[in-house]
């Protein structure tokens, strides 16, 4: 299916704005051979940036609330919404409020196992910083695409993929927060220190990690402490996994997502420090796999006019 729209994903500046993916030679060859993009697990990306997919410190303010009296007025006014029918004791609502905040924090960490990302750099020009960060200086390759191209290239992909720009924020600021209204929000935010990446993310959410199918037995569905009559008509329903279940799952390193490279790639750019043999290898590998696009040398190493 094509790149799907979603209200949480901010589109690229324009559908045709240049998106760059900087690669090493092995990753580039793997891309060509598999005719597919590799989406890395957010859990594994968090090894280099432990804040990936997490909530900012403002979402931990509740840990300082020891009593109803310490609640900010705007929070206290919402407490009745945590009471069940017939309940009036706000201390019960207070406890539920704290529990919910803790649950959301734990969910953010657990859900990192279910998100898979393929990351691009949004820029009309190549970036010297990206060459050094994401490829060996003399053996790097960049493929250039766009949101419009990605949408077409993923047209026959059997899984759901969303795309959008990362929001950067000051996680240390008392003003920056991430609402918990949607599971994608922590995935689309990073610390301001990474703003130079100007990242555009392709995201696949594997809901089989966060949810499971339950089959009815003797006319009822039973899981954990739930017993629900089967009115599904199919004898099967999907329910959410507990955080304990998700945390017990072995995380996958990533997923391979087929795409049409002839539609994905607008051009290939080779590292500014690459030698002739490396450029020739890239050109031969690209054409051998039926990709007929311009293959250029980076202009970053050009000499100025004298």
Secondary structure as UniProt FT lines:
FT   TURN            7..8
FT   TURN            15..16
FT   STRAND          19..24
FT   HELIX           25..34
FT   STRAND          36..41
FT   HELIX           42..45
FT   TURN            46..48
FT   TURN            50..53
FT   HELIX           57..64
FT   HELIX           68..70
FT   HELIX           73..76
FT   TURN            77..78
FT   HELIX           79..82
FT   TURN            85..86
FT   HELIX           90..111
FT   HELIX           112..114
FT   STRAND          115..122
FT   HELIX           128..134
FT   TURN            137..138
FT   STRAND          140..145
FT   HELIX           147..153
FT   TURN            154..156
FT   STRAND          162..165
FT   STRAND          167..169
FT   TURN            171..172
FT   TURN            174..175
FT   TURN            183..184
FT   HELIX           185..188
FT   STRAND          189..191
FT   HELIX           192..197
FT   STRAND          199..205
FT   HELIX           207..210
FT   STRAND          211..215
FT   TURN            218..219
FT   STRAND          220..223
FT   TURN            224..225
FT   STRAND          226..229
FT   STRAND          236..240
FT   HELIX           243..248
FT   STRAND          254..258
FT   HELIX           261..264
FT   STRAND          267..270
FT   TURN            272..273
FT   HELIX           276..288
FT   TURN            289..290
FT   STRAND          294..297
FT   TURN            300..301
//
